[in-house]
Amino acid sequence: MLTEIKNVRQIPDEGLRRWFIDKDMDLILWYEGEGEGPTGFQIAYDKRSVQRTVTWKISESGRSTLTCDGPYNKKRLIRLLEQNGSNLDPEIMKLILASLRDQLT
């Protein structure tokens, strides 16, 4: 189950950052500021074998883009998130899963 790391180091000009971890994946969420919805996320999964990373961000123009660092298994990533992200805010899960389903082929 994904667990939030408290007191995560914040990087200037990156926005507010939250970080969740478990044995199989890391999830980083970026926010423009407190009380606002996520403006991006990065998921590193299969950490114990051939790690893959998927990044989603909203640009200044409002368009969203999703990139990955190589071949990925969309169904596996969604399944891992559904299994390990049950304690995440439901709106965050909805955003992440919708972004993956809509943009990854």
Biopython code that builds the backbone (N, CA, C, O; Angstrom):
import numpy as np
from Bio.PDB.StructureBuilder import StructureBuilder

atoms = [
    (1, "MET", "N", (0.843, -1.173, 0.000)),
    (1, "MET", "CA", (0.000, 0.000, 0.000)),
    (1, "MET", "C", (0.893, 1.242, 0.000)),
    (1, "MET", "O", (1.873, 1.321, 0.741)),
    (2, "LEU", "N", (0.539, 2.193, -0.832)),
    (2, "LEU", "CA", (1.312, 3.426, -0.902)),
    (2, "LEU", "C", (1.180, 4.217, 0.396)),
    (2, "LEU", "O", (0.080, 4.436, 0.903)),
    (3, "THR", "N", (2.325, 4.639, 0.916)),
    (3, "THR", "CA", (2.387, 5.406, 2.154)),
    (3, "THR", "C", (3.082, 6.724, 1.863)),
    (3, "THR", "O", (4.109, 6.755, 1.184)),
    (4, "GLU", "N", (2.521, 7.815, 2.377)),
    (4, "GLU", "CA", (3.107, 9.128, 2.119)),
    (4, "GLU", "C", (4.335, 9.355, 2.992)),
    (4, "GLU", "O", (4.327, 9.074, 4.190)),
    (5, "ILE", "N", (5.385, 9.866, 2.369)),
    (5, "ILE", "CA", (6.584, 10.291, 3.089)),
    (5, "ILE", "C", (6.310, 11.708, 3.580)),
    (5, "ILE", "O", (5.953, 12.587, 2.796)),
    (6, "LYS", "N", (6.475, 11.917, 4.850)),
    (6, "LYS", "CA", (6.249, 13.249, 5.422)),
    (6, "LYS", "C", (7.512, 14.100, 5.291)),
    (6, "LYS", "O", (8.618, 13.565, 5.219)),
    (7, "ASN", "N", (7.351, 15.396, 5.261)),
    (7, "ASN", "CA", (8.463, 16.354, 5.194)),
    (7, "ASN", "C", (9.370, 16.119, 3.990)),
    (7, "ASN", "O", (10.595, 16.123, 4.109)),
    (8, "VAL", "N", (8.751, 15.916, 2.831)),
    (8, "VAL", "CA", (9.508, 15.717, 1.591)),
    (8, "VAL", "C", (10.228, 17.004, 1.219)),
    (8, "VAL", "O", (9.679, 18.098, 1.352)),
    (9, "ARG", "N", (11.450, 16.864, 0.757)),
    (9, "ARG", "CA", (12.210, 18.031, 0.313)),
    (9, "ARG", "C", (11.483, 18.684, -0.856)),
    (9, "ARG", "O", (11.113, 18.016, -1.821)),
    (10, "GLN", "N", (11.286, 19.977, -0.761)),
    (10, "GLN", "CA", (10.631, 20.739, -1.817)),
    (10, "GLN", "C", (11.700, 21.392, -2.686)),
    (10, "GLN", "O", (12.678, 21.944, -2.182)),
    (11, "ILE", "N", (11.498, 21.321, -3.980)),
    (11, "ILE", "CA", (12.461, 21.863, -4.933)),
    (11, "ILE", "C", (11.924, 23.185, -5.470)),
    (11, "ILE", "O", (10.792, 23.239, -5.950)),
    (12, "PRO", "N", (12.725, 24.260, -5.397)),
    (12, "PRO", "CA", (12.264, 25.567, -5.871)),
    (12, "PRO", "C", (11.765, 25.502, -7.320)),
    (12, "PRO", "O", (12.348, 24.810, -8.155)),
    (13, "ASP", "N", (10.696, 26.221, -7.602)),
    (13, "ASP", "CA", (10.096, 26.331, -8.940)),
    (13, "ASP", "C", (9.493, 25.027, -9.447)),
    (13, "ASP", "O", (9.158, 24.928, -10.628)),
    (14, "GLU", "N", (9.349, 24.034, -8.589)),
    (14, "GLU", "CA", (8.738, 22.772, -9.000)),
    (14, "GLU", "C", (7.296, 22.678, -8.518)),
    (14, "GLU", "O", (6.554, 21.807, -8.969)),
    (15, "GLY", "N", (6.894, 23.547, -7.622)),
    (15, "GLY", "CA", (5.577, 23.456, -7.012)),
    (15, "GLY", "C", (5.653, 22.584, -5.767)),
    (15, "GLY", "O", (6.697, 22.008, -5.458)),
    (16, "LEU", "N", (4.550, 22.497, -5.068)),
    (16, "LEU", "CA", (4.476, 21.644, -3.885)),
    (16, "LEU", "C", (4.563, 20.187, -4.315)),
    (16, "LEU", "O", (3.931, 19.782, -5.291)),
    (17, "ARG", "N", (5.347, 19.400, -3.586)),
    (17, "ARG", "CA", (5.566, 17.997, -3.962)),
    (17, "ARG", "C", (5.156, 17.080, -2.821)),
    (17, "ARG", "O", (5.500, 17.310, -1.661)),
    (18, "ARG", "N", (4.406, 16.024, -3.176)),
    (18, "ARG", "CA", (4.062, 14.961, -2.234)),
    (18, "ARG", "C", (4.617, 13.659, -2.810)),
    (18, "ARG", "O", (4.636, 13.463, -4.025)),
    (19, "TRP", "N", (5.075, 12.760, -1.909)),
    (19, "TRP", "CA", (5.716, 11.527, -2.351)),
    (19, "TRP", "C", (5.137, 10.354, -1.569)),
    (19, "TRP", "O", (5.085, 10.368, -0.340)),
    (20, "PHE", "N", (4.700, 9.332, -2.318)),
    (20, "PHE", "CA", (4.148, 8.111, -1.746)),
    (20, "PHE", "C", (5.004, 6.935, -2.216)),
    (20, "PHE", "O", (5.456, 6.910, -3.361)),
    (21, "ILE", "N", (5.228, 5.954, -1.322)),
    (21, "ILE", "CA", (6.062, 4.803, -1.680)),
    (21, "ILE", "C", (5.434, 3.503, -1.183)),
    (21, "ILE", "O", (4.638, 3.493, -0.244)),
    (22, "ASP", "N", (5.811, 2.419, -1.832)),
    (22, "ASP", "CA", (5.634, 1.066, -1.321)),
    (22, "ASP", "C", (6.697, 0.203, -1.980)),
    (22, "ASP", "O", (7.581, 0.728, -2.657)),
    (23, "LYS", "N", (6.632, -1.093, -1.800)),
    (23, "LYS", "CA", (7.704, -1.964, -2.303)),
    (23, "LYS", "C", (7.763, -2.029, -3.821)),
    (23, "LYS", "O", (8.819, -2.316, -4.384)),
    (24, "ASP", "N", (6.638, -1.766, -4.497)),
    (24, "ASP", "CA", (6.599, -1.890, -5.952)),
    (24, "ASP", "C", (6.673, -0.572, -6.712)),
    (24, "ASP", "O", (7.066, -0.549, -7.878)),
    (25, "MET", "N", (6.293, 0.535, -6.052)),
    (25, "MET", "CA", (6.231, 1.788, -6.805)),
    (25, "MET", "C", (6.447, 3.010, -5.928)),
    (25, "MET", "O", (6.314, 2.967, -4.705)),
    (26, "ASP", "N", (6.785, 4.105, -6.605)),
    (26, "ASP", "CA", (6.826, 5.444, -6.020)),
    (26, "ASP", "C", (5.843, 6.289, -6.814)),
    (26, "ASP", "O", (5.731, 6.140, -8.031)),
    (27, "LEU", "N", (5.134, 7.172, -6.130)),
    (27, "LEU", "CA", (4.229, 8.114, -6.770)),
    (27, "LEU", "C", (4.563, 9.495, -6.236)),
    (27, "LEU", "O", (4.509, 9.739, -5.030)),
    (28, "ILE", "N", (4.908, 10.390, -7.140)),
    (28, "ILE", "CA", (5.163, 11.782, -6.779)),
    (28, "ILE", "C", (4.052, 12.617, -7.407)),
    (28, "ILE", "O", (3.738, 12.471, -8.588)),
    (29, "LEU", "N", (3.467, 13.490, -6.601)),
    (29, "LEU", "CA", (2.435, 14.412, -7.076)),
    (29, "LEU", "C", (2.967, 15.826, -6.961)),
    (29, "LEU", "O", (3.602, 16.176, -5.966)),
    (30, "TRP", "N", (2.710, 16.650, -7.983)),
    (30, "TRP", "CA", (3.074, 18.056, -7.948)),
    (30, "TRP", "C", (1.811, 18.899, -7.925)),
    (30, "TRP", "O", (0.829, 18.594, -8.602)),
    (31, "TYR", "N", (1.853, 19.968, -7.133)),
    (31, "TYR", "CA", (0.740, 20.904, -7.014)),
    (31, "TYR", "C", (1.271, 22.308, -7.225)),
    (31, "TYR", "O", (2.416, 22.603, -6.885)),
    (32, "GLU", "N", (0.439, 23.176, -7.784)),
    (32, "GLU", "CA", (0.813, 24.578, -7.931)),
    (32, "GLU", "C", (0.937, 25.210, -6.558)),
    (32, "GLU", "O", (1.830, 26.025, -6.330)),
    (33, "GLY", "N", (0.055, 24.846, -5.643)),
    (33, "GLY", "CA", (0.084, 25.364, -4.278)),
    (33, "GLY", "C", (-0.850, 24.560, -3.397)),
    (33, "GLY", "O", (-1.557, 23.670, -3.872)),
    (34, "GLU", "N", (-0.849, 24.876, -2.118)),
    (34, "GLU", "CA", (-1.709, 24.171, -1.165)),
    (34, "GLU", "C", (-3.169, 24.383, -1.516)),
    (34, "GLU", "O", (-3.557, 25.474, -1.933)),
    (35, "GLY", "N", (-3.976, 23.353, -1.349)),
    (35, "GLY", "CA", (-5.404, 23.446, -1.584)),
    (35, "GLY", "C", (-5.817, 23.362, -3.042)),
    (35, "GLY", "O", (-7.005, 23.464, -3.346)),
    (36, "GLU", "N", (-4.875, 23.179, -3.946)),
    (36, "GLU", "CA", (-5.171, 23.064, -5.373)),
    (36, "GLU", "C", (-4.998, 21.617, -5.811)),
    (36, "GLU", "O", (-4.352, 20.825, -5.125)),
    (37, "GLY", "N", (-5.578, 21.279, -6.956)),
    (37, "GLY", "CA", (-5.444, 19.929, -7.485)),
    (37, "GLY", "C", (-4.065, 19.696, -8.075)),
    (37, "GLY", "O", (-3.336, 20.653, -8.335)),
    (38, "PRO", "N", (-3.693, 18.428, -8.293)),
    (38, "PRO", "CA", (-2.382, 18.115, -8.860)),
    (38, "PRO", "C", (-2.203, 18.686, -10.261)),
    (38, "PRO", "O", (-3.133, 18.702, -11.068)),
    (39, "THR", "N", (-0.996, 19.150, -10.529)),
    (39, "THR", "CA", (-0.634, 19.620, -11.867)),
    (39, "THR", "C", (0.264, 18.614, -12.576)),
    (39, "THR", "O", (0.658, 18.815, -13.724)),
    (40, "GLY", "N", (0.578, 17.536, -11.880)),
    (40, "GLY", "CA", (1.389, 16.498, -12.486)),
    (40, "GLY", "C", (1.632, 15.360, -11.522)),
    (40, "GLY", "O", (1.437, 15.485, -10.313)),
    (41, "PHE", "N", (2.064, 14.243, -12.089)),
    (41, "PHE", "CA", (2.469, 13.103, -11.268)),
    (41, "PHE", "C", (3.536, 12.310, -12.001)),
    (41, "PHE", "O", (3.670, 12.386, -13.223)),
    (42, "GLN", "N", (4.285, 11.553, -11.227)),
    (42, "GLN", "CA", (5.274, 10.623, -11.787)),
    (42, "GLN", "C", (5.164, 9.326, -11.012)),
    (42, "GLN", "O", (5.146, 9.317, -9.781)),
    (43, "ILE", "N", (5.090, 8.228, -11.757)),
    (43, "ILE", "CA", (5.001, 6.905, -11.157)),
    (43, "ILE", "C", (6.215, 6.105, -11.610)),
    (43, "ILE", "O", (6.460, 5.949, -12.806)),
    (44, "ALA", "N", (6.967, 5.603, -10.648)),
    (44, "ALA", "CA", (8.043, 4.655, -10.919)),
    (44, "ALA", "C", (7.543, 3.319, -10.401)),
    (44, "ALA", "O", (7.239, 3.192, -9.215)),
    (45, "TYR", "N", (7.454, 2.320, -11.270)),
    (45, "TYR", "CA", (6.906, 1.029, -10.861)),
    (45, "TYR", "C", (7.846, -0.106, -11.264)),
    (45, "TYR", "O", (8.783, 0.084, -12.040)),
    (46, "ASP", "N", (7.573, -1.279, -10.721)),
    (46, "ASP", "CA", (8.457, -2.454, -10.893)),
    (46, "ASP", "C", (9.855, -2.123, -10.392)),
    (46, "ASP", "O", (10.848, -2.427, -11.053)),
    (47, "LYS", "N", (9.926, -1.504, -9.229)),
    (47, "LYS", "CA", (11.201, -1.055, -8.664)),
    (47, "LYS", "C", (12.162, -2.206, -8.397)),
    (47, "LYS", "O", (13.377, -2.009, -8.402)),
    (48, "ARG", "N", (11.639, -3.396, -8.167)),
    (48, "ARG", "CA", (12.509, -4.517, -7.818)),
    (48, "ARG", "C", (12.988, -5.295, -9.036)),
    (48, "ARG", "O", (13.716, -6.277, -8.887)),
    (49, "SER", "N", (12.597, -4.881, -10.234)),
    (49, "SER", "CA", (13.077, -5.562, -11.439)),
    (49, "SER", "C", (13.536, -4.512, -12.441)),
    (49, "SER", "O", (14.538, -3.839, -12.200)),
    (50, "VAL", "N", (12.837, -4.354, -13.550)),
    (50, "VAL", "CA", (13.199, -3.358, -14.553)),
    (50, "VAL", "C", (12.270, -2.163, -14.355)),
    (50, "VAL", "O", (11.167, -2.118, -14.900)),
    (51, "GLN", "N", (12.736, -1.201, -13.567)),
    (51, "GLN", "CA", (11.903, -0.051, -13.219)),
    (51, "GLN", "C", (11.514, 0.750, -14.446)),
    (51, "GLN", "O", (12.332, 0.981, -15.336)),
    (52, "ARG", "N", (10.263, 1.169, -14.487)),
    (52, "ARG", "CA", (9.739, 2.036, -15.535)),
    (52, "ARG", "C", (9.172, 3.291, -14.877)),
    (52, "ARG", "O", (8.727, 3.257, -13.730)),
    (53, "THR", "N", (9.195, 4.395, -15.616)),
    (53, "THR", "CA", (8.695, 5.658, -15.091)),
    (53, "THR", "C", (7.734, 6.280, -16.093)),
    (53, "THR", "O", (8.024, 6.361, -17.287)),
    (54, "VAL", "N", (6.579, 6.720, -15.585)),
    (54, "VAL", "CA", (5.565, 7.412, -16.375)),
    (54, "VAL", "C", (5.338, 8.769, -15.716)),
    (54, "VAL", "O", (5.158, 8.857, -14.502)),
    (55, "THR", "N", (5.348, 9.830, -16.532)),
    (55, "THR", "CA", (5.183, 11.192, -16.023)),
    (55, "THR", "C", (4.055, 11.884, -16.767)),
    (55, "THR", "O", (3.983, 11.837, -17.995)),
    (56, "TRP", "N", (3.171, 12.528, -16.008)),
    (56, "TRP", "CA", (2.045, 13.288, -16.568)),
    (56, "TRP", "C", (2.119, 14.696, -16.005)),
    (56, "TRP", "O", (2.312, 14.883, -14.803)),
    (57, "LYS", "N", (1.963, 15.694, -16.883)),
    (57, "LYS", "CA", (2.000, 17.090, -16.438)),
    (57, "LYS", "C", (1.002, 17.922, -17.234)),
    (57, "LYS", "O", (0.716, 17.646, -18.399)),
    (58, "ILE", "N", (0.482, 18.947, -16.568)),
    (58, "ILE", "CA", (-0.342, 19.941, -17.238)),
    (58, "ILE", "C", (0.568, 21.115, -17.587)),
    (58, "ILE", "O", (1.271, 21.639, -16.724)),
    (59, "SER", "N", (0.552, 21.528, -18.854)),
    (59, "SER", "CA", (1.388, 22.648, -19.283)),
    (59, "SER", "C", (0.726, 23.968, -18.902)),
    (59, "SER", "O", (-0.421, 23.988, -18.455)),
    (60, "GLU", "N", (1.443, 25.054, -19.079)),
    (60, "GLU", "CA", (0.895, 26.386, -18.791)),
    (60, "GLU", "C", (-0.312, 26.689, -19.665)),
    (60, "GLU", "O", (-1.182, 27.464, -19.269)),
    (61, "SER", "N", (-0.376, 26.088, -20.845)),
    (61, "SER", "CA", (-1.520, 26.314, -21.742)),
    (61, "SER", "C", (-2.728, 25.469, -21.352)),
    (61, "SER", "O", (-3.805, 25.614, -21.930)),
    (62, "GLY", "N", (-2.548, 24.580, -20.364)),
    (62, "GLY", "CA", (-3.650, 23.745, -19.908)),
    (62, "GLY", "C", (-3.711, 22.368, -20.548)),
    (62, "GLY", "O", (-4.562, 21.553, -20.191)),
    (63, "ARG", "N", (-2.821, 22.105, -21.484)),
    (63, "ARG", "CA", (-2.781, 20.783, -22.125)),
    (63, "ARG", "C", (-2.010, 19.816, -21.233)),
    (63, "ARG", "O", (-1.058, 20.197, -20.552)),
    (64, "SER", "N", (-2.434, 18.576, -21.253)),
    (64, "SER", "CA", (-1.715, 17.571, -20.465)),
    (64, "SER", "C", (-0.911, 16.675, -21.392)),
    (64, "SER", "O", (-1.325, 16.377, -22.513)),
    (65, "THR", "N", (0.242, 16.255, -20.901)),
    (65, "THR", "CA", (1.094, 15.350, -21.661)),
    (65, "THR", "C", (1.518, 14.208, -20.758)),
    (65, "THR", "O", (1.702, 14.379, -19.553)),
    (66, "LEU", "N", (1.669, 13.051, -21.359)),
    (66, "LEU", "CA", (2.111, 11.886, -20.619)),
    (66, "LEU", "C", (3.268, 11.258, -21.372)),
    (66, "LEU", "O", (3.168, 10.982, -22.568)),
    (67, "THR", "N", (4.369, 11.034, -20.664)),
    (67, "THR", "CA", (5.550, 10.441, -21.275)),
    (67, "THR", "C", (6.010, 9.256, -20.429)),
    (67, "THR", "O", (5.713, 9.174, -19.238)),
    (68, "CYS", "N", (6.732, 8.352, -21.061)),
    (68, "CYS", "CA", (7.310, 7.226, -20.322)),
    (68, "CYS", "C", (8.738, 7.013, -20.790)),
    (68, "CYS", "O", (9.126, 7.456, -21.871)),
    (69, "ASP", "N", (9.513, 6.328, -19.961)),
    (69, "ASP", "CA", (10.937, 6.173, -20.239)),
    (69, "ASP", "C", (11.262, 4.922, -21.041)),
    (69, "ASP", "O", (12.428, 4.537, -21.125)),
    (70, "GLY", "N", (10.280, 4.291, -21.622)),
    (70, "GLY", "CA", (10.511, 3.097, -22.424)),
    (70, "GLY", "C", (9.256, 2.250, -22.455)),
    (70, "GLY", "O", (8.176, 2.720, -22.097)),
    (71, "PRO", "N", (9.392, 1.006, -22.879)),
    (71, "PRO", "CA", (8.219, 0.133, -22.941)),
    (71, "PRO", "C", (7.566, -0.009, -21.567)),
    (71, "PRO", "O", (8.250, -0.024, -20.544)),
    (72, "TYR", "N", (6.274, -0.110, -21.555)),
    (72, "TYR", "CA", (5.541, -0.246, -20.308)),
    (72, "TYR", "C", (4.371, -1.193, -20.537)),
    (72, "TYR", "O", (4.008, -1.498, -21.673)),
    (73, "ASN", "N", (3.801, -1.642, -19.452)),
    (73, "ASN", "CA", (2.626, -2.500, -19.508)),
    (73, "ASN", "C", (1.484, -1.716, -18.870)),
    (73, "ASN", "O", (1.360, -1.665, -17.646)),
    (74, "LYS", "N", (0.654, -1.108, -19.711)),
    (74, "LYS", "CA", (-0.424, -0.238, -19.242)),
    (74, "LYS", "C", (-1.350, -0.961, -18.269)),
    (74, "LYS", "O", (-1.674, -0.425, -17.209)),
    (75, "LYS", "N", (-1.774, -2.160, -18.618)),
    (75, "LYS", "CA", (-2.692, -2.896, -17.751)),
    (75, "LYS", "C", (-2.044, -3.211, -16.408)),
    (75, "LYS", "O", (-2.700, -3.121, -15.370)),
    (76, "ARG", "N", (-0.776, -3.576, -16.416)),
    (76, "ARG", "CA", (-0.078, -3.876, -15.170)),
    (76, "ARG", "C", (0.031, -2.630, -14.291)),
    (76, "ARG", "O", (-0.199, -2.704, -13.084)),
    (77, "LEU", "N", (0.374, -1.503, -14.875)),
    (77, "LEU", "CA", (0.508, -0.268, -14.115)),
    (77, "LEU", "C", (-0.829, 0.117, -13.475)),
    (77, "LEU", "O", (-0.875, 0.468, -12.296)),
    (78, "ILE", "N", (-1.900, 0.052, -14.241)),
    (78, "ILE", "CA", (-3.223, 0.375, -13.702)),
    (78, "ILE", "C", (-3.600, -0.601, -12.596)),
    (78, "ILE", "O", (-4.143, -0.192, -11.569)),
    (79, "ARG", "N", (-3.320, -1.880, -12.793)),
    (79, "ARG", "CA", (-3.624, -2.888, -11.763)),
    (79, "ARG", "C", (-2.832, -2.620, -10.479)),
    (79, "ARG", "O", (-3.386, -2.708, -9.383)),
    (80, "LEU", "N", (-1.548, -2.295, -10.604)),
    (80, "LEU", "CA", (-0.731, -1.979, -9.430)),
    (80, "LEU", "C", (-1.278, -0.766, -8.679)),
    (80, "LEU", "O", (-1.336, -0.762, -7.449)),
    (81, "LEU", "N", (-1.676, 0.252, -9.423)),
    (81, "LEU", "CA", (-2.240, 1.442, -8.782)),
    (81, "LEU", "C", (-3.542, 1.117, -8.065)),
    (81, "LEU", "O", (-3.766, 1.571, -6.942)),
    (82, "GLU", "N", (-4.395, 0.339, -8.703)),
    (82, "GLU", "CA", (-5.665, -0.030, -8.082)),
    (82, "GLU", "C", (-5.439, -0.862, -6.819)),
    (82, "GLU", "O", (-6.171, -0.715, -5.841)),
    (83, "GLN", "N", (-4.432, -1.733, -6.838)),
    (83, "GLN", "CA", (-4.142, -2.575, -5.684)),
    (83, "GLN", "C", (-3.456, -1.796, -4.561)),
    (83, "GLN", "O", (-3.783, -1.984, -3.389)),
    (84, "ASN", "N", (-2.518, -0.933, -4.907)),
    (84, "ASN", "CA", (-1.660, -0.292, -3.913)),
    (84, "ASN", "C", (-2.083, 1.114, -3.532)),
    (84, "ASN", "O", (-1.572, 1.669, -2.559)),
    (85, "GLY", "N", (-3.012, 1.703, -4.286)),
    (85, "GLY", "CA", (-3.383, 3.090, -4.036)),
    (85, "GLY", "C", (-4.717, 3.275, -3.345)),
    (85, "GLY", "O", (-5.303, 4.356, -3.408)),
    (86, "SER", "N", (-5.207, 2.234, -2.685)),
    (86, "SER", "CA", (-6.534, 2.303, -2.081)),
    (86, "SER", "C", (-6.637, 3.360, -0.981)),
    (86, "SER", "O", (-7.739, 3.807, -0.663)),
    (87, "ASN", "N", (-5.532, 3.757, -0.408)),
    (87, "ASN", "CA", (-5.565, 4.762, 0.657)),
    (87, "ASN", "C", (-5.365, 6.186, 0.142)),
    (87, "ASN", "O", (-5.386, 7.131, 0.930)),
    (88, "LEU", "N", (-5.172, 6.355, -1.167)),
    (88, "LEU", "CA", (-5.044, 7.695, -1.740)),
    (88, "LEU", "C", (-6.408, 8.366, -1.813)),
    (88, "LEU", "O", (-7.442, 7.699, -1.848)),
    (89, "ASP", "N", (-6.395, 9.682, -1.836)),
    (89, "ASP", "CA", (-7.621, 10.440, -2.016)),
    (89, "ASP", "C", (-8.312, 9.949, -3.301)),
    (89, "ASP", "O", (-7.658, 9.844, -4.339)),
    (90, "PRO", "N", (-9.610, 9.647, -3.250)),
    (90, "PRO", "CA", (-10.304, 9.127, -4.432)),
    (90, "PRO", "C", (-10.220, 10.042, -5.652)),
    (90, "PRO", "O", (-10.170, 9.553, -6.780)),
    (91, "GLU", "N", (-10.204, 11.349, -5.450)),
    (91, "GLU", "CA", (-10.101, 12.273, -6.590)),
    (91, "GLU", "C", (-8.726, 12.182, -7.252)),
    (91, "GLU", "O", (-8.612, 12.311, -8.471)),
    (92, "ILE", "N", (-7.695, 11.964, -6.458)),
    (92, "ILE", "CA", (-6.348, 11.799, -7.013)),
    (92, "ILE", "C", (-6.279, 10.505, -7.815)),
    (92, "ILE", "O", (-5.756, 10.489, -8.930)),
    (93, "MET", "N", (-6.807, 9.421, -7.250)),
    (93, "MET", "CA", (-6.819, 8.144, -7.981)),
    (93, "MET", "C", (-7.589, 8.272, -9.286)),
    (93, "MET", "O", (-7.157, 7.764, -10.321)),
    (94, "LYS", "N", (-8.715, 8.942, -9.236)),
    (94, "LYS", "CA", (-9.538, 9.132, -10.434)),
    (94, "LYS", "C", (-8.749, 9.868, -11.511)),
    (94, "LYS", "O", (-8.773, 9.470, -12.676)),
    (95, "LEU", "N", (-8.048, 10.941, -11.133)),
    (95, "LEU", "CA", (-7.235, 11.714, -12.070)),
    (95, "LEU", "C", (-6.128, 10.858, -12.674)),
    (95, "LEU", "O", (-5.936, 10.853, -13.890)),
    (96, "ILE", "N", (-5.405, 10.137, -11.829)),
    (96, "ILE", "CA", (-4.281, 9.323, -12.310)),
    (96, "ILE", "C", (-4.772, 8.232, -13.257)),
    (96, "ILE", "O", (-4.241, 8.080, -14.357)),
    (97, "LEU", "N", (-5.778, 7.478, -12.838)),
    (97, "LEU", "CA", (-6.274, 6.379, -13.668)),
    (97, "LEU", "C", (-6.855, 6.888, -14.976)),
    (97, "LEU", "O", (-6.631, 6.282, -16.024)),
    (98, "ALA", "N", (-7.595, 7.985, -14.938)),
    (98, "ALA", "CA", (-8.147, 8.553, -16.175)),
    (98, "ALA", "C", (-7.033, 9.007, -17.106)),
    (98, "ALA", "O", (-7.115, 8.796, -18.316)),
    (99, "SER", "N", (-6.005, 9.622, -16.564)),
    (99, "SER", "CA", (-4.878, 10.089, -17.386)),
    (99, "SER", "C", (-4.178, 8.927, -18.051)),
    (99, "SER", "O", (-3.830, 9.005, -19.229)),
    (100, "LEU", "N", (-3.966, 7.848, -17.315)),
    (100, "LEU", "CA", (-3.313, 6.669, -17.886)),
    (100, "LEU", "C", (-4.178, 6.017, -18.951)),
    (100, "LEU", "O", (-3.689, 5.670, -20.026)),
    (101, "ARG", "N", (-5.450, 5.852, -18.658)),
    (101, "ARG", "CA", (-6.357, 5.212, -19.615)),
    (101, "ARG", "C", (-6.526, 6.034, -20.887)),
    (101, "ARG", "O", (-6.624, 5.480, -21.982)),
    (102, "ASP", "N", (-6.559, 7.359, -20.740)),
    (102, "ASP", "CA", (-6.789, 8.234, -21.895)),
    (102, "ASP", "C", (-5.560, 8.414, -22.775)),
    (102, "ASP", "O", (-5.684, 8.565, -23.990)),
    (103, "GLN", "N", (-4.373, 8.397, -22.170)),
    (103, "GLN", "CA", (-3.208, 8.834, -22.942)),
    (103, "GLN", "C", (-2.190, 7.755, -23.245)),
    (103, "GLN", "O", (-1.407, 7.916, -24.181)),
    (104, "LEU", "N", (-2.164, 6.682, -22.510)),
    (104, "LEU", "CA", (-1.196, 5.636, -22.826)),
    (104, "LEU", "C", (-1.803, 4.686, -23.835)),
    (104, "LEU", "O", (-2.982, 4.343, -23.745)),
    (105, "THR", "N", (-1.003, 4.260, -24.794)),
    (105, "THR", "CA", (-1.502, 3.322, -25.804)),
    (105, "THR", "C", (-0.834, 1.981, -25.648)),
    (105, "THR", "O", (-1.121, 1.056, -26.407)),
]
sb = StructureBuilder()
sb.init_structure("model")
sb.init_model(0)
sb.init_chain("A")
sb.init_seg("    ")
for serial, (resi, resn, name, xyz) in enumerate(atoms, 1):
    if name == "N":
        sb.init_residue(resn, " ", resi, " ")
    sb.init_atom(name, np.array(xyz, "f"), 0.0, 1.0, " ", f" {name:<3s}", serial, name[0])
structure = sb.get_structure()
